[in-house]
């Protein structure tokens, strides 16, 4: 079962998505991998996370607006670690990194994000 967190609007003059937050972003730093086929894997570190998206420091790597990619991160469990993969797209970029909006997050990934945000 999948849970959609795809809350996007478009600008009045075109199809460019603009970010609309439904939950608060919390300052959470963790290592992530961004899989973007035209470039390959970009290693980054989050600055903040919400249930709908995150900002990722990309260490100088640039991604185009609306680029679709996969985010991967690992959470530690009592018996083993678990890798989470979530589809996302770029909603804004800067010299520091990119703002990503999540799409169609699985329940297990959604609960992992919610847990991290609640304990932050």
N, CA, C and O atoms as CSV, one atom per row, in Angstrom:
chain,resi,resn,atom,element,x,y,z
A,1,UNK,N,N,0.836,-1.169,0.000
A,1,UNK,CA,C,0.000,0.000,0.000
A,1,UNK,C,C,0.888,1.241,0.000
A,1,UNK,O,O,1.922,1.250,0.668
A,2,UNK,N,N,0.510,2.286,-0.732
A,2,UNK,CA,C,1.319,3.484,-0.849
A,2,UNK,C,C,0.529,4.692,-0.355
A,2,UNK,O,O,-0.689,4.765,-0.513
A,3,UNK,N,N,1.239,5.621,0.236
A,3,UNK,CA,C,0.645,6.854,0.720
A,3,UNK,C,C,1.204,7.997,-0.103
A,3,UNK,O,O,2.421,8.168,-0.173
A,4,UNK,N,N,0.349,8.776,-0.720
A,4,UNK,CA,C,0.814,9.881,-1.551
A,4,UNK,C,C,1.030,11.123,-0.712
A,4,UNK,O,O,0.146,11.547,0.032
A,5,UNK,N,N,2.215,11.704,-0.838
A,5,UNK,CA,C,2.489,13.002,-0.229
A,5,UNK,C,C,2.773,14.006,-1.332
A,5,UNK,O,O,3.532,14.954,-1.132
A,6,UNK,N,N,2.179,13.805,-2.475
A,6,UNK,CA,C,2.415,14.649,-3.636
A,6,UNK,C,C,1.476,15.849,-3.588
A,6,UNK,O,O,0.436,15.851,-4.247
A,7,UNK,N,N,1.835,16.858,-2.820
A,7,UNK,CA,C,1.041,18.063,-2.680
A,7,UNK,C,C,1.705,19.152,-3.493
A,7,UNK,O,O,2.518,19.909,-2.964
A,8,UNK,N,N,1.374,19.245,-4.765
A,8,UNK,CA,C,2.006,20.264,-5.576
A,8,UNK,C,C,0.973,21.173,-6.189
A,8,UNK,O,O,-0.170,20.780,-6.421
A,9,UNK,N,N,1.386,22.383,-6.445
A,9,UNK,CA,C,0.603,23.341,-7.188
A,9,UNK,C,C,1.473,23.766,-8.353
A,9,UNK,O,O,2.662,23.451,-8.389
A,10,UNK,N,N,0.899,24.471,-9.295
A,10,UNK,CA,C,1.709,25.004,-10.373
A,10,UNK,C,C,1.617,26.516,-10.356
A,10,UNK,O,O,0.651,27.094,-9.859
A,11,UNK,N,N,2.644,27.146,-10.912
A,11,UNK,CA,C,2.629,28.593,-10.996
A,11,UNK,C,C,1.584,29.014,-12.005
A,11,UNK,O,O,1.186,28.218,-12.855
A,12,UNK,N,N,1.136,30.256,-11.925
A,12,UNK,CA,C,0.070,30.742,-12.801
A,12,UNK,C,C,0.453,30.675,-14.272
A,12,UNK,O,O,-0.416,30.471,-15.120
A,13,UNK,N,N,1.720,30.841,-14.593
A,13,UNK,CA,C,2.121,30.894,-15.990
A,13,UNK,C,C,2.658,29.600,-16.558
A,13,UNK,O,O,3.067,29.593,-17.719
A,14,UNK,N,N,2.685,28.509,-15.820
A,14,UNK,CA,C,3.284,27.308,-16.387
A,14,UNK,C,C,3.125,26.095,-15.522
A,14,UNK,O,O,2.266,26.037,-14.642
A,15,UNK,N,N,3.972,25.123,-15.787
A,15,UNK,CA,C,3.856,23.843,-15.106
A,15,UNK,C,C,4.875,23.670,-13.995
A,15,UNK,O,O,4.935,22.599,-13.392
A,16,UNK,N,N,5.677,24.684,-13.704
A,16,UNK,CA,C,6.695,24.579,-12.670
A,16,UNK,C,C,6.032,24.362,-11.313
A,16,UNK,O,O,5.222,25.186,-10.888
A,17,UNK,N,N,6.363,23.265,-10.625
A,17,UNK,CA,C,5.750,23.037,-9.317
A,17,UNK,C,C,6.301,24.017,-8.290
A,17,UNK,O,O,7.473,24.392,-8.337
A,18,UNK,N,N,5.443,24.424,-7.366
A,18,UNK,CA,C,5.896,25.218,-6.238
A,18,UNK,C,C,5.645,24.406,-4.981
A,18,UNK,O,O,4.717,23.600,-4.912
A,19,UNK,N,N,6.479,24.634,-4.006
A,19,UNK,CA,C,6.416,23.842,-2.791
A,19,UNK,C,C,5.304,24.340,-1.883
A,19,UNK,O,O,5.149,25.542,-1.667
A,20,UNK,N,N,4.537,23.400,-1.358
A,20,UNK,CA,C,3.506,23.715,-0.372
A,20,UNK,C,C,3.678,22.732,0.766
A,20,UNK,O,O,3.497,21.529,0.573
A,21,UNK,N,N,4.022,23.217,1.945
A,21,UNK,CA,C,4.287,22.336,3.077
A,21,UNK,C,C,3.030,22.117,3.892
A,21,UNK,O,O,2.311,23.060,4.222
A,22,UNK,N,N,2.776,20.845,4.213
A,22,UNK,CA,C,1.642,20.482,5.059
A,22,UNK,C,C,2.113,20.079,6.447
A,22,UNK,O,O,1.308,19.960,7.371
A,23,UNK,N,N,3.413,19.871,6.592
A,23,UNK,CA,C,3.949,19.554,7.912
A,23,UNK,C,C,5.235,20.345,8.121
A,23,UNK,O,O,5.908,20.739,7.168
A,24,UNK,N,N,5.554,20.564,9.383
A,24,UNK,CA,C,6.724,21.358,9.747
A,24,UNK,C,C,8.013,20.630,9.395
A,24,UNK,O,O,8.122,19.416,9.573
A,25,UNK,N,N,8.986,21.380,8.897
A,25,UNK,CA,C,10.315,20.808,8.679
A,25,UNK,C,C,11.093,20.890,9.983
A,25,UNK,O,O,11.045,21.896,10.691
A,26,UNK,N,N,11.811,19.816,10.285
A,26,UNK,CA,C,12.621,19.759,11.500
A,26,UNK,C,C,14.086,19.657,11.102
A,26,UNK,O,O,14.413,19.020,10.101
A,27,UNK,N,N,14.973,20.281,11.876
A,27,UNK,CA,C,16.404,20.193,11.566
A,27,UNK,C,C,16.940,18.799,11.899
A,27,UNK,O,O,17.232,18.493,13.055
A,28,UNK,N,N,17.059,17.979,10.890
A,28,UNK,CA,C,17.559,16.612,11.049
A,28,UNK,C,C,18.669,16.413,10.027
A,28,UNK,O,O,18.461,16.600,8.828
A,29,UNK,N,N,19.844,16.034,10.505
A,29,UNK,CA,C,20.961,15.774,9.610
A,29,UNK,C,C,21.199,14.277,9.528
A,29,UNK,O,O,21.338,13.593,10.542
A,30,UNK,N,N,21.242,13.784,8.297
A,30,UNK,CA,C,21.578,12.379,8.068
A,30,UNK,C,C,22.114,12.248,6.649
A,30,UNK,O,O,21.809,13.060,5.775
A,31,UNK,N,N,22.911,11.221,6.439
A,31,UNK,CA,C,23.454,10.958,5.113
A,31,UNK,C,C,22.382,10.340,4.231
A,31,UNK,O,O,21.618,9.481,4.671
A,32,UNK,N,N,22.333,10.789,2.977
A,32,UNK,CA,C,21.402,10.243,1.995
A,32,UNK,C,C,22.139,10.063,0.675
A,32,UNK,O,O,23.163,10.698,0.425
A,33,UNK,N,N,21.601,9.192,-0.157
A,33,UNK,CA,C,22.083,9.029,-1.526
A,33,UNK,C,C,20.950,9.439,-2.453
A,33,UNK,O,O,19.806,9.025,-2.267
A,34,UNK,N,N,21.268,10.247,-3.443
A,34,UNK,CA,C,20.299,10.660,-4.452
A,34,UNK,C,C,20.659,9.949,-5.745
A,34,UNK,O,O,21.759,10.124,-6.268
A,35,UNK,N,N,19.735,9.145,-6.265
A,35,UNK,CA,C,19.964,8.413,-7.509
A,35,UNK,C,C,19.278,9.163,-8.642
A,35,UNK,O,O,18.051,9.168,-8.738
A,36,UNK,N,N,20.075,9.797,-9.499
A,36,UNK,CA,C,19.571,10.558,-10.639
A,36,UNK,C,C,20.263,10.004,-11.882
A,36,UNK,O,O,21.437,10.298,-12.108
A,37,UNK,N,N,19.555,9.200,-12.699
A,37,UNK,CA,C,20.192,8.466,-13.799
A,37,UNK,C,C,21.120,9.271,-14.716
A,37,UNK,O,O,22.181,8.755,-15.067
A,38,UNK,N,N,20.789,10.504,-15.126
A,38,UNK,CA,C,21.720,11.214,-16.014
A,38,UNK,C,C,23.077,11.525,-15.372
A,38,UNK,O,O,24.064,11.727,-16.079
A,39,UNK,N,N,23.126,11.564,-14.034
A,39,UNK,CA,C,24.361,11.914,-13.332
A,39,UNK,C,C,24.939,10.716,-12.584
A,39,UNK,O,O,26.158,10.581,-12.483
A,40,UNK,N,N,24.093,9.863,-12.071
A,40,UNK,CA,C,24.522,8.752,-11.228
A,40,UNK,C,C,24.112,9.020,-9.790
A,40,UNK,O,O,23.096,9.667,-9.539
A,41,UNK,N,N,24.891,8.531,-8.861
A,41,UNK,CA,C,24.593,8.686,-7.438
A,41,UNK,C,C,25.296,9.916,-6.879
A,41,UNK,O,O,26.493,10.114,-7.087
A,42,UNK,N,N,24.539,10.728,-6.174
A,42,UNK,CA,C,25.076,11.910,-5.497
A,42,UNK,C,C,24.898,11.685,-4.001
A,42,UNK,O,O,23.782,11.477,-3.525
A,43,UNK,N,N,25.991,11.727,-3.273
A,43,UNK,CA,C,25.909,11.597,-1.821
A,43,UNK,C,C,25.641,12.972,-1.229
A,43,UNK,O,O,26.239,13.963,-1.647
A,44,UNK,N,N,24.744,13.029,-0.257
A,44,UNK,CA,C,24.399,14.299,0.359
A,44,UNK,C,C,24.091,14.133,1.832
A,44,UNK,O,O,24.152,13.036,2.388
A,45,UNK,N,N,23.762,15.251,2.444
A,45,UNK,CA,C,23.402,15.261,3.867
A,45,UNK,C,C,22.209,16.187,4.033
A,45,UNK,O,O,22.214,17.317,3.546
A,46,UNK,N,N,21.185,15.699,4.727
A,46,UNK,CA,C,19.989,16.517,4.913
A,46,UNK,C,C,20.269,17.662,5.884
A,46,UNK,O,O,21.113,17.559,6.775
A,47,UNK,N,N,19.544,18.741,5.684
A,47,UNK,CA,C,19.562,19.878,6.610
A,47,UNK,C,C,18.293,19.858,7.446
A,47,UNK,O,O,18.318,20.092,8.654
A,48,UNK,N,N,17.177,19.572,6.770
A,48,UNK,CA,C,15.892,19.483,7.450
A,48,UNK,C,C,14.983,18.537,6.680
A,48,UNK,O,O,15.164,18.296,5.487
A,49,UNK,N,N,13.992,18.006,7.408
A,49,UNK,CA,C,13.104,16.984,6.844
A,49,UNK,C,C,11.678,17.263,7.308
A,49,UNK,O,O,11.457,17.694,8.439
A,50,UNK,N,N,10.713,17.013,6.422
A,50,UNK,CA,C,9.297,17.012,6.791
A,50,UNK,C,C,8.691,15.734,6.222
A,50,UNK,O,O,9.389,14.940,5.592
A,51,UNK,N,N,7.413,15.541,6.440
A,51,UNK,CA,C,6.747,14.362,5.880
A,51,UNK,C,C,6.586,14.466,4.368
A,51,UNK,O,O,6.326,13.464,3.703
A,52,UNK,N,N,6.738,15.665,3.822
A,52,UNK,CA,C,6.569,15.858,2.381
A,52,UNK,C,C,7.868,16.084,1.633
A,52,UNK,O,O,7.888,15.989,0.405
A,53,UNK,N,N,8.952,16.380,2.333
A,53,UNK,CA,C,10.180,16.679,1.607
A,53,UNK,C,C,11.355,16.913,2.518
A,53,UNK,O,O,11.282,16.702,3.729
A,54,UNK,N,N,12.455,17.361,1.909
A,54,UNK,CA,C,13.677,17.614,2.659
A,54,UNK,C,C,14.598,18.511,1.855
A,54,UNK,O,O,14.481,18.612,0.633
A,55,UNK,N,N,15.521,19.163,2.561
A,55,UNK,CA,C,16.588,19.897,1.895
A,55,UNK,C,C,17.850,19.077,2.053
A,55,UNK,O,O,18.163,18.613,3.150
A,56,UNK,N,N,18.586,18.893,0.944
A,56,UNK,CA,C,19.787,18.067,0.951
A,56,UNK,C,C,20.973,18.888,0.464
A,56,UNK,O,O,20.940,19.453,-0.629
A,57,UNK,N,N,22.026,18.952,1.288
A,57,UNK,CA,C,23.291,19.544,0.854
A,57,UNK,C,C,23.911,18.571,-0.149
A,57,UNK,O,O,24.102,17.394,0.155
A,58,UNK,N,N,24.223,19.071,-1.345
A,58,UNK,CA,C,24.732,18.191,-2.409
A,58,UNK,C,C,26.217,18.392,-2.684
A,58,UNK,O,O,26.735,17.839,-3.654
A,59,UNK,N,N,26.907,19.156,-1.869
A,59,UNK,CA,C,28.354,19.344,-1.980
A,59,UNK,C,C,28.776,19.798,-3.376
A,59,UNK,O,O,29.764,19.309,-3.926
A,60,UNK,N,N,28.020,20.733,-3.940
A,60,UNK,CA,C,28.373,21.301,-5.238
A,60,UNK,C,C,27.735,20.641,-6.444
A,60,UNK,O,O,27.757,21.211,-7.535
A,61,UNK,N,N,27.171,19.459,-6.281
A,61,UNK,CA,C,26.498,18.798,-7.411
A,61,UNK,C,C,25.197,19.536,-7.700
A,61,UNK,O,O,24.452,19.870,-6.779
A,62,UNK,N,N,24.926,19.788,-8.965
A,62,UNK,CA,C,23.717,20.508,-9.348
A,62,UNK,C,C,22.704,19.566,-9.977
A,62,UNK,O,O,23.059,18.667,-10.738
A,63,UNK,N,N,21.453,19.784,-9.651
A,63,UNK,CA,C,20.350,19.024,-10.233
A,63,UNK,C,C,19.345,20.012,-10.807
A,63,UNK,O,O,19.083,21.046,-10.192
A,64,UNK,N,N,18.777,19.719,-11.973
A,64,UNK,CA,C,17.815,20.650,-12.569
A,64,UNK,C,C,16.477,20.642,-11.829
A,64,UNK,O,O,16.097,19.646,-11.214
A,65,UNK,N,N,15.770,21.776,-11.902
A,65,UNK,CA,C,14.422,21.834,-11.346
A,65,UNK,C,C,13.553,20.775,-11.997
A,65,UNK,O,O,13.680,20.503,-13.191
A,66,UNK,N,N,12.679,20.185,-11.218
A,66,UNK,CA,C,11.749,19.139,-11.636
A,66,UNK,C,C,12.428,17.808,-11.965
A,66,UNK,O,O,11.774,16.897,-12.474
A,67,UNK,N,N,13.730,17.680,-11.683
A,67,UNK,CA,C,14.415,16.406,-11.907
A,67,UNK,C,C,13.800,15.349,-10.996
A,67,UNK,O,O,13.635,15.577,-9.798
A,68,UNK,N,N,13.464,14.199,-11.561
A,68,UNK,CA,C,12.920,13.094,-10.773
A,68,UNK,C,C,14.060,12.176,-10.371
A,68,UNK,O,O,14.911,11.830,-11.191
A,69,UNK,N,N,14.072,11.786,-9.106
A,69,UNK,CA,C,15.158,10.971,-8.587
A,69,UNK,C,C,14.661,10.079,-7.464
A,69,UNK,O,O,13.496,10.143,-7.072
A,70,UNK,N,N,15.554,9.251,-6.951
A,70,UNK,CA,C,15.271,8.396,-5.797
A,70,UNK,C,C,16.165,8.838,-4.647
A,70,UNK,O,O,17.357,9.081,-4.832
A,71,UNK,N,N,15.578,8.938,-3.462
A,71,UNK,CA,C,16.332,9.230,-2.245
A,71,UNK,C,C,16.487,7.917,-1.490
A,71,UNK,O,O,15.534,7.146,-1.373
A,72,UNK,N,N,17.671,7.669,-0.984
A,72,UNK,CA,C,17.905,6.472,-0.183
A,72,UNK,C,C,18.556,6.883,1.136
A,72,UNK,O,O,19.493,7.680,1.157
A,73,UNK,N,N,18.042,6.323,2.244
A,73,UNK,CA,C,18.671,6.527,3.541
A,73,UNK,C,C,18.477,5.273,4.372
A,73,UNK,O,O,17.595,4.461,4.095
A,74,UNK,N,N,19.300,5.123,5.384
A,74,UNK,CA,C,19.284,3.922,6.220
A,74,UNK,C,C,18.893,4.303,7.640
A,74,UNK,O,O,19.411,5.267,8.205
A,75,UNK,N,N,17.966,3.527,8.210
A,75,UNK,CA,C,17.630,3.674,9.624
A,75,UNK,C,C,18.124,2.442,10.360
A,75,UNK,O,O,18.127,1.337,9.819
A,76,UNK,N,N,18.540,2.645,11.599
A,76,UNK,CA,C,19.034,1.539,12.411
A,76,UNK,C,C,17.888,0.918,13.185
A,76,UNK,O,O,17.095,1.617,13.816
A,77,UNK,N,N,17.813,-0.393,13.129
A,77,UNK,CA,C,16.802,-1.120,13.877
A,77,UNK,C,C,17.448,-1.961,14.952
A,77,UNK,O,O,18.673,-2.073,14.994
A,78,UNK,N,N,16.646,-2.559,15.830
A,78,UNK,CA,C,17.211,-3.371,16.911
A,78,UNK,C,C,17.948,-4.606,16.397
A,78,UNK,O,O,18.958,-5.011,16.973
A,79,UNK,N,N,17.453,-5.196,15.331
A,79,UNK,CA,C,18.074,-6.410,14.804
A,79,UNK,C,C,18.933,-6.135,13.571
A,79,UNK,O,O,19.964,-6.776,13.365
A,80,UNK,N,N,18.493,-5.170,12.753
A,80,UNK,CA,C,19.240,-4.877,11.527
A,80,UNK,C,C,18.888,-3.482,11.032
A,80,UNK,O,O,17.907,-2.879,11.468
A,81,UNK,N,N,19.700,-2.988,10.120
A,81,UNK,CA,C,19.430,-1.695,9.502
A,81,UNK,C,C,18.444,-1.882,8.360
A,81,UNK,O,O,18.338,-2.964,7.784
A,82,UNK,N,N,17.719,-0.806,8.040
A,82,UNK,CA,C,16.730,-0.868,6.963
A,82,UNK,C,C,16.970,0.284,5.994
A,82,UNK,O,O,17.040,1.443,6.403
A,83,UNK,N,N,17.095,-0.040,4.705
A,83,UNK,CA,C,17.253,0.994,3.687
A,83,UNK,C,C,15.882,1.429,3.186
A,83,UNK,O,O,15.042,0.598,2.841
A,84,UNK,N,N,15.669,2.730,3.152
A,84,UNK,CA,C,14.432,3.312,2.635
A,84,UNK,C,C,14.748,3.987,1.308
A,84,UNK,O,O,15.747,4.695,1.188
A,85,UNK,N,N,13.894,3.765,0.313
A,85,UNK,CA,C,14.029,4.430,-0.986
A,85,UNK,C,C,12.713,5.104,-1.305
A,85,UNK,O,O,11.646,4.495,-1.228
A,86,UNK,N,N,12.808,6.380,-1.667
A,86,UNK,CA,C,11.599,7.145,-1.946
A,86,UNK,C,C,11.781,7.968,-3.211
A,86,UNK,O,O,12.822,8.597,-3.398
A,87,UNK,N,N,10.772,7.970,-4.084
A,87,UNK,CA,C,10.845,8.849,-5.250
A,87,UNK,C,C,10.598,10.295,-4.829
A,87,UNK,O,O,9.812,10.569,-3.922
A,88,UNK,N,N,11.281,11.205,-5.502
A,88,UNK,CA,C,11.138,12.629,-5.199
A,88,UNK,C,C,11.459,13.433,-6.446
A,88,UNK,O,O,11.910,12.891,-7.455
A,89,UNK,N,N,11.219,14.738,-6.359
A,89,UNK,CA,C,11.640,15.620,-7.439
A,89,UNK,C,C,12.121,16.942,-6.855
A,89,UNK,O,O,11.740,17.330,-5.751
A,90,UNK,N,N,12.966,17.621,-7.622
A,90,UNK,CA,C,13.592,18.868,-7.190
A,90,UNK,C,C,12.598,20.014,-7.339
A,90,UNK,O,O,12.072,20.245,-8.428
A,91,UNK,N,N,12.340,20.738,-6.240
A,91,UNK,CA,C,11.442,21.894,-6.296
A,91,UNK,C,C,12.199,23.217,-6.223
A,91,UNK,O,O,11.678,24.249,-6.647
A,92,UNK,N,N,13.414,23.199,-5.694
A,92,UNK,CA,C,14.260,24.396,-5.741
A,92,UNK,C,C,15.700,24.001,-5.486
A,92,UNK,O,O,15.981,22.947,-4.916
A,93,UNK,N,N,16.605,24.859,-5.915
A,93,UNK,CA,C,18.021,24.599,-5.732
A,93,UNK,C,C,18.765,25.870,-5.366
A,93,UNK,O,O,18.290,26.976,-5.623
A,94,UNK,N,N,19.934,25.704,-4.766
A,94,UNK,CA,C,20.799,26.820,-4.403
A,94,UNK,C,C,22.236,26.317,-4.469
A,94,UNK,O,O,22.485,25.163,-4.818
A,95,UNK,N,N,23.179,27.195,-4.130
A,95,UNK,CA,C,24.578,26.775,-4.090
A,95,UNK,C,C,24.811,25.715,-3.022
A,95,UNK,O,O,25.764,24.940,-3.107
A,96,UNK,N,N,23.938,25.681,-2.016
A,96,UNK,CA,C,24.090,24.731,-0.916
A,96,UNK,C,C,23.548,23.345,-1.229
A,96,UNK,O,O,24.081,22.346,-0.746
A,97,UNK,N,N,22.488,23.277,-2.037
A,97,UNK,CA,C,21.874,21.980,-2.301
A,97,UNK,C,C,20.522,22.124,-2.954
A,97,UNK,O,O,20.259,23.091,-3.670
A,98,UNK,N,N,19.654,21.136,-2.696
A,98,UNK,CA,C,18.345,21.102,-3.349
A,98,UNK,C,C,17.229,20.839,-2.344
A,98,UNK,O,O,17.407,20.121,-1.359
A,99,UNK,N,N,16.074,21.442,-2.621
A,99,UNK,CA,C,14.849,21.143,-1.897
A,99,UNK,C,C,14.099,20.083,-2.670
A,99,UNK,O,O,13.861,20.240,-3.868
A,100,UNK,N,N,13.724,19.012,-2.007
A,100,UNK,CA,C,13.069,17.884,-2.661
A,100,UNK,C,C,11.670,17.681,-2.107
A,100,UNK,O,O,11.447,17.807,-0.903
A,101,UNK,N,N,10.733,17.369,-2.983
A,101,UNK,CA,C,9.383,16.997,-2.573
A,101,UNK,C,C,9.235,15.498,-2.819
A,101,UNK,O,O,9.572,14.995,-3.891
A,102,UNK,N,N,8.728,14.800,-1.815
A,102,UNK,CA,C,8.549,13.353,-1.921
A,102,UNK,C,C,7.293,13.025,-2.704
A,102,UNK,O,O,6.337,13.800,-2.729
A,103,UNK,N,N,7.312,11.853,-3.352
A,103,UNK,CA,C,6.153,11.365,-4.106
A,103,UNK,C,C,5.818,9.950,-3.667
A,103,UNK,O,O,6.709,9.110,-3.547
A,104,UNK,N,N,4.555,9.682,-3.429
A,104,UNK,CA,C,4.047,8.320,-3.216
A,104,UNK,C,C,4.936,7.503,-2.279
A,104,UNK,O,O,5.554,6.521,-2.690
A,105,UNK,N,N,4.989,7.914,-1.049
A,105,UNK,CA,C,5.842,7.260,-0.065
A,105,UNK,C,C,5.149,6.017,0.487
A,105,UNK,O,O,3.971,6.070,0.839
A,106,UNK,N,N,5.880,4.889,0.564
A,106,UNK,CA,C,5.344,3.675,1.186
A,106,UNK,C,C,5.081,3.942,2.666
A,106,UNK,O,O,5.714,4.809,3.269
A,107,UNK,N,N,4.152,3.200,3.240
A,107,UNK,CA,C,3.828,3.389,4.652
A,107,UNK,C,C,5.047,3.201,5.549
A,107,UNK,O,O,5.238,3.982,6.481
A,108,UNK,N,N,5.875,2.191,5.296
A,108,UNK,CA,C,7.040,1.971,6.160
A,108,UNK,C,C,7.998,3.156,6.085
A,108,UNK,O,O,8.578,3.540,7.101
A,109,UNK,N,N,8.173,3.745,4.897
A,109,UNK,CA,C,9.033,4.918,4.750
A,109,UNK,C,C,8.402,6.132,5.429
A,109,UNK,O,O,9.094,6.917,6.077
A,110,UNK,N,N,7.091,6.281,5.277
A,110,UNK,CA,C,6.366,7.379,5.915
A,110,UNK,C,C,6.524,7.299,7.433
A,110,UNK,O,O,6.788,8.313,8.079
A,111,UNK,N,N,6.367,6.109,8.005
A,111,UNK,CA,C,6.497,5.956,9.452
A,111,UNK,C,C,7.928,6.210,9.917
A,111,UNK,O,O,8.135,6.750,11.004
A,112,UNK,N,N,8.915,5.828,9.109
A,112,UNK,CA,C,10.310,6.109,9.459
A,112,UNK,C,C,10.548,7.616,9.498
A,112,UNK,O,O,11.191,8.120,10.419
A,113,UNK,N,N,10.033,8.335,8.501
A,113,UNK,CA,C,10.157,9.797,8.495
A,113,UNK,C,C,9.439,10.409,9.695
A,113,UNK,O,O,9.984,11.279,10.374
A,114,UNK,N,N,8.225,9.956,9.950
A,114,UNK,CA,C,7.440,10.497,11.062
A,114,UNK,C,C,8.156,10.266,12.391
A,114,UNK,O,O,8.173,11.154,13.244
A,115,UNK,N,N,8.741,9.095,12.573
A,115,UNK,CA,C,9.460,8.805,13.808
A,115,UNK,C,C,10.643,9.758,13.974
A,115,UNK,O,O,10.840,10.323,15.050
A,116,UNK,N,N,11.434,9.940,12.904
A,116,UNK,CA,C,12.592,10.835,12.985
A,116,UNK,C,C,12.169,12.260,13.325
A,116,UNK,O,O,12.821,12.933,14.123
A,117,UNK,N,N,11.082,12.714,12.720
A,117,UNK,CA,C,10.600,14.077,12.956
A,117,UNK,C,C,10.082,14.226,14.386
A,117,UNK,O,O,10.325,15.249,15.026
A,118,UNK,N,N,9.378,13.227,14.886
A,118,UNK,CA,C,8.817,13.306,16.239
A,118,UNK,C,C,9.881,13.296,17.327
A,118,UNK,O,O,9.699,13.926,18.368
A,119,UNK,N,N,10.984,12.596,17.107
A,119,UNK,CA,C,12.022,12.537,18.138
A,119,UNK,C,C,13.032,13.673,18.012
A,119,UNK,O,O,13.871,13.857,18.895
A,120,UNK,N,N,12.959,14.436,16.925
A,120,UNK,CA,C,13.915,15.550,16.724
A,120,UNK,C,C,13.593,16.712,17.640
A,120,UNK,O,O,14.285,17.730,17.612
